Amino acid sequence: MSAAVAVLDDSFAPEVRPEWLNAILKGDCVATLDKLPEKSVDVIFADPPYNLQLDGDLHRPDQSRVDAVDDHWDQFESFAAYDAFTRAWLLAARRVLKPNGTIWVIGSYHNIFRVGSIMQDLGFWILNDIVWRKTNPMPNFRGRRFQNAHETMIWASRDPKAKGYTFNYEAMKAANDDVQMRSDWLFPICTGAERLKDENGDKVHPTQKPEALLARIMLSSTKPGDVVLDPFFGSGTTGAVAKRLGRNFVGIEREQAYIDAASDRIASVKPMASEHLATISGKRAEPRVAFVSLIDAGMLKAGTTLYDSRRRWTAKVRADGTLAVGDAAGSIHRMGAVVQGLDACNGWTFWHYERNGGLTQIDELRRIARLGMERAGA
């Protein structure tokens, strides 16, 4: 039997991190966000009310009623009221987001443009808009418009100067057959066994998102152990995917029926083994190592002779981290280019040092230095 998911009311202690971590917090999203510590979450996924403005029931051509989104939580008296609500929850969300964190907001044409404008007004910096193209969208029953076959997600950093946010570029590229991952994603809407149903066979939540969509979001913009906050938790897709992928979650939800369904759902999820969660990364994600730091660390000494792989050219290491070739001097890259008559050169792989009678790339020393930096930061 899986352990139950903690459900906390407004009496939870925000200063006790384990208490609100991997828990569902019952309450209004803005008031509950205001209780969480500042700069405490890595990523936010928000699926706010779409403010669909439905006018009466929607029927199919056979006159059967469509189970559309007509819940009270999606109803606002005016655009101004919706904008005020949006500004309030975005401000509260921005406060709890770490400086290097990012936020995802999903919506339809009814609301996403208003949300995006408010996000920019509040200082968020939009990184991408992602189009979720549905393989099995709902038809347009009235035949008066194009079939609405997509939703839009805004991915943004906390502000324009935010640096170091997580984007697992190499992993996304590898998953896409070694081609850059595009900003249009093809997934089916939530159907079949994944769709939560109540005892009457009705949908528990009208806008339940597919787990594949949340998995793509987390695998692209989080690391194992990160905290993912969902201020409109609903049926708990964010929590279920976070638990499976070795991330932590915080869910905020006010409707008890959704909380009950989400709690049972997440409790049944089995986390993946840690060895299956490693994320590949490219050179750009590795700590920067300056050539002079190898000299400072005693890994190379001033006066050491470096060679190309075939010993055609030589250079002398200088104390300031430059190389001297005859009367000329410059960086390892510049001098590698000079001796070859090229415009550019990767000095780390071009220059070698003598070890045990053979030649070894100085890039090997950089790798050792990086390992030391990673261990020091662990």
Disulfide bonds with the S-S distance in Angstrom:
none
